[in-house]
Amino acid sequence: MFLAGAMLLPIPFSLYYGDSDSLALFAGAFITFVCGLVTYHTTSFDNDLRAKEGFTAVTLGWIVFSAFGCLPFILSGAIPSFTDAFFETMSGFTTTGATILTEIEALPHGLLFWRSLTHWIGGMGIIVLSLAILPFLGVGGMQLFKAEVPGPVADRLAPRVTETAKILWGVYVAITLLETALLMFGGMSLFDALCHAFGTMATGGYSTRNTSVAAYQSVYIDYIITFFMFLAGVNFSLHYRFIKGDWKAYWKNKEFRYYLLIIFLAILLIGIDTFVHQYDTISEAFRYTSFQVLAIVTTTGFGTADYEQWSASSQFVIFILMFIGGSAGSTSGGIKVMRVYLLFKFVLSEITRLIHPHAVVPVRLNNTTVPRDVVFNVLSFFVLFISIYVLGVFFMTLLGLDLITSFGAVVACLGNIGPGLNQVGPTDNYAHIPDMGKWILSFLMLVGRLEIFTVMVLFSPSYWRK
């Protein structure tokens, strides 16, 4: 029912621009609302929600949202194929930004706004949003919260999970409005500014232009979006603590410092390379390099340059960044900087233990010892992530895609990035992928967005035992 209400929000833009998609949006909202109302009154609800039910509710919630969210595309005739429409909508809600559209600017404004709005809703999370606006889910809500919030640990900012969700959404809305205002100051219309702010803060990457942000040819807009992509890749609890007056909140956080270090090294390495081989001035090299590095490491996927025209070494750095992703507790996808850091510390501790077998070498984060079960959880996540990636590449090659395209498409969808390599690079799209491949990639988007375990636990036989 909430989704139906959200579907009505693009209608004013459709009417203002005189487009013909308002009826499709209203019809989609009506069908969705009726189905929601019927299921609400025919389903018994138990406030004592257990972890098993939380995982199921989150996973099925995302699938159902995508299934109903694609109705406006189908009913309007803009995307007549259910497979394509589902892929586009799942890509939106999971903030992946992979698209099957070849002519984005040909879409009516209402559908373009809905497309970007799916990003923004999915960015902080459908279930977290539900927790913020539906108080009756407060009891047992932590199970949903843990299943939904990206990152190895759900960071509580308040005693009640509903209050935590409201805080996160408050910060999310405030930063989105600030970016919208700054983009309008740079010459964007309210429509374009909102759509790009939604895509930035959700680290989604859907643009209203065929050539993405590059279409505006504006240094100011490039740097504004670069800065807000950086913010979107930071743990949102740090933003809240900073706003509350903890001015050292960012620098005290070790994950933030490593996030900063990764970005700095990537910009330095690629910037030097592109200045020597690609661009005429340092400022130009820094502008395009910093934008693309932030777009990839935060898994936003916006584009101002075709990184496939850069050297092989620069493309390799971009490829590595696709796996790393942003910070835990951000809207970014990928493995997450915190997990990469803990894996690195774990490897070092094991090397030390080989040299000194009786030594106690704990893994620490922010001067706190990380419990062994959390470390093993991170290790399991990494192994599972790579295993799913390898299987995904194998299946895509079976469908006829070349190896480089398969490498790029799978990491782009599993890491919720959008643009990949070769035939799915920054200037291409996913329209040519076979239908079976689109369903596989849609599944990978869901798995990546819900942190793998949330979905994969449903495939465990022990999960279904009473």
Stockholm file with secondary structure:
# STOCKHOLM 1.0

chainA/1-466         MFLAGAMLLPIPFSLYYGDSDSLALFAGAFITFVCGLVTYHTTSFDNDLRAKEGFTAVTLGWIVFSAFGCLPFILSGAIPSFTDAFFETMSGFTTTGATILTEIEALPHGLLFWRSLTHWIGGMGIIVLSLAILPFLGVGGMQLFKAEVPGPVADRLAPRVTETAKILWGVYVAITLLETALLMFGGMSLFDALCHAFGTMATGGYSTRNTSVAAYQSVYIDYIITFFMFLAGVNFSLHYRFIKGDWKAYWKNKEFRYYLLIIFLAILLIGIDTFVHQYDTISEAFRYTSFQVLAIVTTTGFGTADYEQWSASSQFVIFILMFIGGSAGSTSGGIKVMRVYLLFKFVLSEITRLIHPHAVVPVRLNNTTVPRDVVFNVLSFFVLFISIYVLGVFFMTLLGLDLITSFGAVVACLGNIGPGLNQVGPTDNYAHIPDMGKWILSFLMLVGRLEIFTVMVLFSPSYWRK
#=GR chainA/1-466 SS CHHHHHHHTTHHHHHHTTCSCHHHHHHHHHHHHHHHHHHHHHSCCCSSCCHHHHHHHHHHHHHHHHHHHTHHHHHHTSSCCHHHHHHHHHHHHTTCCCCCCSCGGGSCHHHHHHHHHHHHHHHHCHHHHHHHHCGGGCTTHHHHHHHHSSSSSCCCSSSSHHHHHHHHHHHHHHHHHHHHHHHHHTTCCHHHHHHHHHHHHTTCCCCSSTTGGGGGCCHHHHHHHHHHHHHHTSCHHHHHHHHTTCTTHHHHCHHHHHHHHHHHHHHHHHHHHHHHHTCSSHHHHHHHHHHHHHHHHTTCCCCSSCGGGSCHHHHHHHHHHHHHCSCTTSSCCSSCHHHHHHHHHHHHHHHHHHHSTTCCCCCEETTEECCHHHHHHHHHHHHHHHHHHHHHHHHHHHTTCCHHHHHHHHHHHHTTCCCCSGGGSTTCCSTTSCHHHHHHHHHHHHHHHTTTHHHHGGGCGGGGCC
#=GC SS_cons         CHHHHHHHTTHHHHHHTTCSCHHHHHHHHHHHHHHHHHHHHHSCCCSSCCHHHHHHHHHHHHHHHHHHHTHHHHHHTSSCCHHHHHHHHHHHHTTCCCCCCSCGGGSCHHHHHHHHHHHHHHHHCHHHHHHHHCGGGCTTHHHHHHHHSSSSSCCCSSSSHHHHHHHHHHHHHHHHHHHHHHHHHTTCCHHHHHHHHHHHHTTCCCCSSTTGGGGGCCHHHHHHHHHHHHHHTSCHHHHHHHHTTCTTHHHHCHHHHHHHHHHHHHHHHHHHHHHHHTCSSHHHHHHHHHHHHHHHHTTCCCCSSCGGGSCHHHHHHHHHHHHHCSCTTSSCCSSCHHHHHHHHHHHHHHHHHHHSTTCCCCCEETTEECCHHHHHHHHHHHHHHHHHHHHHHHHHHHTTCCHHHHHHHHHHHHTTCCCCSGGGSTTCCSTTSCHHHHHHHHHHHHHHHTTTHHHHGGGCGGGGCC
//
